[in-house]
Amino acid sequence: EDWTEWLPCDRAMAVPCNRDTKDITPYTRSTARAAGWQWRIPLQHRTGNGYVYSSRFISDDEAAATLLANLDGAAQADPPPLRFAAARREKCWHKNCVAIGLASGFLEPLESTSIYLVQMAITFLLRLLPRDRVMDQALEDEFNRLIDAEYERVRDFLILHYHANTRTDAPMWQYCRDMDIPDSLRDKIARFKHRGYIHAYADGLFAPPSWQAVFFGQDVVPERYDALAEAMDRET
């Protein structure tokens, strides 16, 4: 199942650079660029950098030039492009085969979700693994339902970063803002705009505070507040 219409970035290049300062910031920084975004990860002896971008809006040479022009120090290597596509298998468990990790799908590096999706797939499989070599179609169906939900929730959270942007200076960001989005994400945005409601799922990597951070960070603000707020003591 191809999701590149919603997650257009399909290339990445990474390059370490010298760290020219003794100060190490204790966090990863993601910076929006014209055709994607750049990561910066400070390490003990160097800084890791990368550019995730859409080949529809920038060439590999232009992306490399952009990345190399925005490093803290001298590059330690040439950044070759890596190709990927945002997609997942329609069935991760089919008969006697179970796809886990990159075999099941890949979204994009923005929230570093690959290890989490591997962990959840293993967890679900251990819960549902047939006993005594007796296979039941209901087990396969339940595994696929759970994995589908995990992938779709991560997908929606990633799409929100792109779709809710307000940039008007770059074609890729305009495309992302104007593109049609999945019904599930459209409903999430509508509920949040109505009164700040975000459903808390039993499973899922991104809890309501994560959604709130992206909503408010992208200037998506509720039109009214939840009625439960009336029960709070305003003094405290």
C-alpha positions in Angstrom: 0.0 0.0 0.0 1.7 3.2 -1.3 1.5 6.3 1.0 3.9 8.5 -1.0 1.0 10.9 -1.9 0.9 11.9 1.8 4.5 11.4 2.7 6.4 12.7 -0.4 10.0 12.5 1.0 11.6 9.5 -0.8 15.4 10.2 -0.4 17.8 10.7 2.4 21.5 11.4 2.7 23.6 11.4 5.8 27.0 12.8 6.6 28.9 13.3 9.9 30.8 16.5 10.5 33.5 17.8 12.9 32.2 19.3 16.1 33.8 22.7 16.3 32.6 23.5 19.8 32.9 21.8 23.2 29.2 22.6 23.9 26.9 19.6 23.2 23.2 20.3 22.9 21.3 17.4 24.6 18.7 17.0 21.9 18.2 16.2 18.2 17.3 19.2 16.0 15.1 18.9 13.0 15.0 21.9 10.6 12.6 22.4 7.7 14.3 22.9 4.3 12.7 23.8 1.0 12.2 20.2 -0.1 12.2 18.3 3.2 13.9 18.5 6.5 17.4 18.2 8.0 18.4 16.4 11.2 21.3 17.3 13.5 22.4 14.8 16.2 25.3 15.9 18.4 27.5 13.0 19.5 30.6 12.9 21.8 33.2 13.3 19.0 31.2 14.4 16.0 27.8 15.6 14.8 25.5 13.4 12.8 23.6 15.2 10.0 21.1 14.2 7.3 18.7 15.6 4.8 15.4 13.8 4.1 13.8 15.2 0.9 11.5 14.7 -2.0 13.0 13.9 -5.4 10.0 15.5 -7.0 11.1 18.9 -5.7 14.9 18.8 -5.6 17.7 17.0 -7.3 20.2 14.8 -5.4 23.0 17.3 -6.2 20.9 20.2 -5.0 20.1 18.3 -1.8 23.7 17.5 -1.2 24.7 21.1 -1.6 22.0 22.2 0.8 23.1 19.7 3.4 26.8 20.5 3.2 26.0 24.2 3.4 24.3 23.7 6.7 26.8 21.8 8.8 28.4 23.0 12.0 31.9 21.8 10.9 33.8 20.2 8.1 32.1 17.2 6.5 33.8 13.8 7.2 32.4 12.1 4.1 30.4 12.5 0.9 26.7 12.1 1.4 25.3 9.5 -1.0 21.5 9.4 -1.5 19.5 6.6 -0.1 16.1 5.8 -1.7 13.0 4.7 0.1 9.2 4.9 -0.3 6.5 5.4 2.4 4.5 2.1 2.1 3.5 -0.9 4.0 2.2 -4.4 3.2 -1.5 -4.9 3.0 -1.1 -8.1 5.0 1.9 -8.5 7.3 0.8 -12.0 8.4 -0.2 -14.2 5.4 -0.5 -18.0 6.0 2.9 -19.2 7.4 4.8 -16.0 6.7 5.0 -12.9 9.0 6.7 -9.7 7.8 8.3 -7.6 10.6 10.4 -4.5 10.4 11.4 -3.3 6.9 9.9 -6.4 5.5 6.5 -5.1 6.6 6.9 -1.5 5.5 8.6 1.9 6.1 7.3 5.4 6.6 10.1 7.9 6.9 12.8 8.9 9.5 11.0 12.0 10.9 10.0 10.4 14.2 12.3 7.3 14.2 9.5 4.9 14.5 11.0 1.8 12.9 12.3 0.2 16.1 8.9 0.8 17.8 7.0 -0.9 15.0 9.4 -3.9 15.2 8.8 -4.1 18.9 5.0 -3.9 18.6 5.0 -6.5 15.8 7.0 -9.0 18.0 4.7 -8.2 21.0 1.5 -8.9 19.0 3.0 -12.0 17.4 3.9 -13.5 20.8 0.3 -12.9 22.0 -1.2 -14.5 18.9 1.3 -17.2 17.9 -0.6 -20.5 17.3 -0.2 -23.2 19.9 0.3 -26.9 19.1 0.7 -26.0 15.4 -3.0 -25.3 15.0 -3.6 -22.3 12.8 -6.7 -20.2 13.1 -7.5 -17.5 10.6 -8.8 -15.3 13.4 -5.3 -15.0 14.8 -3.9 -13.9 11.5 -6.7 -11.4 11.0 -6.3 -9.9 14.5 -2.5 -9.5 14.0 -3.1 -7.7 10.8 -5.7 -5.5 12.3 -3.4 -4.5 15.2 -0.4 -3.8 12.9 -2.6 -1.8 10.5 -3.8 0.4 13.4 -0.2 1.0 14.5 1.0 1.9 11.0 -1.9 4.2 10.3 -1.6 6.1 13.6 2.1 6.7 13.0 1.3 7.6 9.4 -1.2 10.2 10.4 1.1 11.8 13.0 3.8 12.1 10.4 1.5 13.6 7.8 0.3 16.2 10.3 3.9 17.6 10.5 3.7 18.3 6.7 0.1 19.1 6.2 -0.4 21.7 9.0 2.5 23.9 7.8 2.0 27.5 6.9 4.9 28.0 4.5 4.3 29.7 1.2 7.9 29.9 0.0 8.5 26.4 -1.3 6.4 24.2 -3.7 6.8 21.0 -1.6 5.3 22.6 1.5 2.5 24.1 -0.6 1.7 20.7 -2.0 1.6 19.2 1.5 -0.7 21.8 2.8 -3.1 21.5 -0.1 -3.1 17.7 -0.5 -6.0 15.5 0.4 -5.3 13.6 3.6 -6.6 10.3 5.1 -10.1 10.5 6.6 -8.7 9.3 9.9 -6.4 12.3 10.2 -9.0 14.7 8.9 -11.3 13.5 11.7 -8.5 14.0 14.3 -7.9 17.5 13.2 -11.6 18.4 13.2 -12.1 17.0 16.7 -9.1 19.0 18.0 -10.2 22.2 16.3 -13.7 21.8 17.8 -12.7 21.6 21.5 -9.1 20.3 21.8 -10.1 16.6 21.9 -7.5 14.0 21.3 -8.4 10.3 21.8 -5.9 8.4 24.0 -5.5 4.9 22.6 -4.5 1.9 24.7 -1.7 1.1 22.2 0.2 3.6 20.1 3.5 5.5 20.2 2.2 9.0 20.2 0.1 10.0 23.2 -2.1 13.2 23.4 0.8 15.4 24.5 2.7 14.6 21.3 -0.3 15.5 19.2 -0.8 18.7 21.2 2.8 19.7 20.6 2.5 19.4 16.8 -1.0 21.0 16.7 0.1 24.0 18.8 3.5 24.2 17.1 1.8 24.5 13.7 -0.7 27.0 15.0 -3.7 24.6 15.0 -5.7 26.0 17.9 -9.1 24.7 19.3 -12.1 27.0 18.8 -13.4 26.2 22.3 -12.4 24.3 25.3 -13.6 20.9 26.7 -16.5 21.2 29.1 -14.6 19.1 31.7 -12.3 22.2 32.1 -15.2 23.8 34.0 -14.7 21.3 36.8 -11.1 22.4 37.4 -10.1 24.7 40.3 -8.8 27.8 38.6 -6.9 28.7 41.7 -4.7 25.7 41.3 
